[in-house]
């Protein structure tokens, strides 16, 4: 099982100098903690973001591997988000970023 530190390191490596999202994103991994992405900064600080995605660590990894689609995850309650329209706008760059978790 991957840890918060593993996920954070993989996302940090994928982000490089800029995530290319244009907005700040917080991945709320429930009891495992948070990953906060803003530009080229990736931390585990729990601070306000333009978009907060609440998902389990296991489901985040499944999404990164392409085994779980964002729309399906929301429909079946495996993922929640603070702003659905922003999530839809960022779906492609987020999917590309999360693909580095597989």
SESEDREN-230713 format. One record per residue (C-alpha): y, x, z; residue in one letter; residue number from 1. Coordinates in Angstrom, 2 decimals, m for minus. Example, Ala and Ser with C-alpha at 12.3 -4.5 7.8 and 13.67 -1.06 7.14 Angstrom:
<pts>
       Y       X       Z residu num
   m4.50   12.30    7.80      a   1
   m1.06   13.67    7.14      s   2
</pts>
This chain:
<pts>
       Y       X       Z residu num
    0.00    0.00    0.00      x   1
    3.43    1.31   m0.88      x   2
    6.11    1.71    1.74      x   3
    9.82    0.93    1.71      x   4
   10.47    4.67    1.42      x   5
    8.21    4.93   m1.66      x   6
    9.92    1.99   m3.36      x   7
   13.39    3.30   m2.50      x   8
   12.59    6.75   m3.88      x   9
   11.18    5.30   m7.12      x  10
   14.20    3.04   m7.61      x  11
   16.59    5.91   m6.78      x  12
   14.90    8.10   m9.41      x  13
   15.06    5.29  m12.00      x  14
   18.73    4.55  m11.27      x  15
   19.93    8.11  m11.75      x  16
   23.73    8.21  m11.87      x  17
   24.14    4.48  m12.65      x  18
   21.81    1.48  m12.48      x  19
   23.62   m0.14  m15.40      x  20
   23.68   m3.49  m13.63      x  21
   27.43   m3.84  m13.22      x  22
   26.82   m5.70   m9.93      x  23
   25.41   m4.79   m6.55      x  24
   21.88   m5.99   m5.85      x  25
   20.04   m6.24   m2.56      x  26
   16.26   m6.50   m2.59      x  27
   15.40   m8.17    0.70      x  28
   11.77   m7.20    1.21      x  29
   11.46   m9.39    4.30      x  30
    9.78   m7.56    7.20      x  31
    9.59   m4.33    5.17      x  32
   13.38   m3.89    4.96      x  33
   15.95   m3.84    2.16      x  34
   16.85   m1.78   m0.89      x  35
   20.55   m1.92   m1.78      x  36
   21.57   m0.87   m5.31      x  37
   25.21   m0.41   m6.31      x  38
   26.00    1.73   m9.35      x  39
   24.23    5.03   m8.75      x  40
   23.77    4.44   m5.03      x  41
   20.40    3.31   m3.66      x  42
   20.08    2.92    0.11      x  43
   18.22    0.92    2.73      x  44
   21.46   m0.42    4.20      x  45
   21.54   m4.17    4.76      x  46
   24.98   m4.99    3.39      x  47
   26.44   m7.82    1.31      x  48
   25.64   m7.75   m2.42      x  49
   26.61   m9.72   m5.51      x  50
   22.95  m10.73   m5.86      x  51
   20.34  m10.86   m3.11      x  52
   16.71  m11.19   m4.13      x  53
   14.23  m12.05   m1.39      x  54
   10.67  m11.09   m2.26      x  55
    7.70   m9.45   m0.54      x  56
    7.03   m5.78   m1.21      x  57
    3.68   m6.71   m2.76      x  58
    5.27   m9.22   m5.15      x  59
    8.04   m6.76   m6.07      x  60
    5.42   m4.20   m7.10      x  61
    3.55   m6.91   m9.07      x  62
    6.80   m7.81  m10.83      x  63
    7.45   m4.17  m11.68      x  64
    3.94   m3.91  m13.15      x  65
    4.51   m7.02  m15.26      x  66
    1.91   m9.08  m13.37      x  67
    4.56  m11.47  m11.98      x  68
    7.40  m12.91  m14.04      x  69
   10.73  m13.65  m12.29      x  70
   10.97  m17.27  m13.47      x  71
    7.42  m18.02  m12.33      x  72
    8.00  m16.24   m9.01      x  73
   11.00  m18.49   m8.30      x  74
    9.16  m21.66   m9.36      x  75
    6.22  m21.00   m7.03      x  76
    8.36  m19.76   m4.13      x  77
    7.36  m16.09   m4.25      x  78
   10.97  m15.07   m4.83      x  79
   14.38  m16.47   m3.93      x  80
   17.80  m15.38   m5.11      x  81
   21.36  m15.96   m3.99      x  82
   22.70  m16.64   m7.51      x  83
   20.32  m17.87  m10.20      x  84
   22.82  m17.50  m13.04      x  85
   23.49  m13.87  m12.08      x  86
   19.76  m13.20  m11.81      x  87
   19.29  m14.58  m15.32      x  88
   22.14  m12.40  m16.61      x  89
   20.62   m9.29  m15.00      x  90
   16.97  m10.10  m15.78      x  91
   16.53   m7.53  m18.56      x  92
   18.12   m4.53  m16.80      x  93
   16.43   m5.47  m13.51      x  94
   13.05   m5.78  m15.21      x  95
   13.56   m2.37  m16.83      x  96
   14.52   m0.86  m13.48      x  97
   11.57   m2.40  m11.65      x  98
    9.14   m1.26  m14.36      x  99
    9.42    2.20  m12.78      x 100
    7.54    0.89   m9.75      x 101
    4.25    0.52  m11.62      x 102
</pts>
